[in-house]
Amino acid sequence: MYSSSINKLIDALKKLPSVGQHTAGRYVFHWLKSGKVEVNELKNALDNLLKNIKSCEKCWNFSDFNPCEICSNTKRDQNQICVVDEAQAVAALEKTGVYTGVYHILRGTIDVSDDNTLATLKINELLERIKTNTNIQEIILALNPDMPGETTMLYLEKQVKIFNPQIKITRLARGLPMGSDLQYSDEITLGSALKNRFSNIN
């Protein structure tokens, strides 16, 4: 039986992805044994995160600046948008050094078993970007090659073509294995998938 304070922190940590009761308990007791210095470092980092991180008004990435560093970079191609599901995918794609356009983060993918997920995604914001920027030439759909990713890409293809039939829509090449997670792919495979992207729109 743990104290109320310990149990509250364990319950909070269990809300994190892949963290269960046992792992959460290990974290808590590690901090208790390590002393106040390490705990304060974590607390200060979290306070700094809450204070400084913003959502970019253009791409919906998380950044200390609004617009973010990529969207405000005049050397980036503002007429080429790479659509990803999560912010972590941007970091993975940037490591390749291949892509020079801008991004749009959906903040998730469509879950066919949950009708509410569509409303939570930043799809309308993407369509608004396409509507207001008539110079956009290409939309790259860089979502994970799994069922939610495929469902989302099919939906986006239809919606984008309704707003602007002239926009080129491409997907990453099939160098990425089915069911893989974009953010964990190596730079060589991901860079090749970007370079050899294809269009399946007739």
Residue, then its C-alpha position, 0 to 999 in steps of 0.5 A: m500500500y503506497s501513500s496517497s501522494i505516490n498513488k496520485l503520481i503513479d495514476a498520472l504517469k499511467k496516462l502516458p503511452s505504454v506506461g503501466q502500473h509497474t513502470a509508473g511505480r518504477y519512475v516514481f520510486h526512482w525520483l524519490k531515491s534520486g533526491k530533489v535535484e533530479v525531480n526539480e529538473l523534471k519539474n522545471a522542464l515541464d514548467n518551461l514546456l507549458k510556458n513556451i510551447k505553442s501550436c503553429e497557426k499554419c502547420w499545427n506543429f509544436s514550437d517555441f515560436n508562432p509561426c514555427e521555424i519551418c513555416s517562417n523560413t523563407k527558403r522553404d517551398q511554401n507551395q509544397i505541403c507534406v501532411v503527417d499524422e504527428a509532430q514526431a514525423v516532422a523530425a524524422l523527415e527533417k533528418t533525411g535532408v531531402y525535403t525542402g517544403v513545409y508541413h501540416i500536422l493532422r494530430g492523428t488519423i481517422d479511426v473507422s471505429d470512432d466517428n468522433t476522430l474525424a472532427t478532432l483532426k486538423i483536416n479543415e485547417l489543411l483545406e483552408r490552407i489550400k483554399t487561401n493559397t492558390n499557389i500550392q502545387e503539391i500535397i505529399l501524404a506522408l502517413n503511416p502505411d497502416m489501416p488508419g493511415e490508408t483510410t486518412m489518405l484516401y479521405l484527404e485525396k478526395q477532399v483536396k481534389i474537391f477544393n483544387p483538382q489541379i493540385k498534385i497529390t503524392r504518397l511516399a514510395r513503398g520502401l516503407p513496410m506495411g504497418s510501419d511507423l514513420q517516426y521510427s524509420d531510418e533516414i535512408t529508407l525515409g529519404s528514398a521514400l520521399k524522393n521516389r514518391f508517387s501519385n495514384i490519382n488518375 
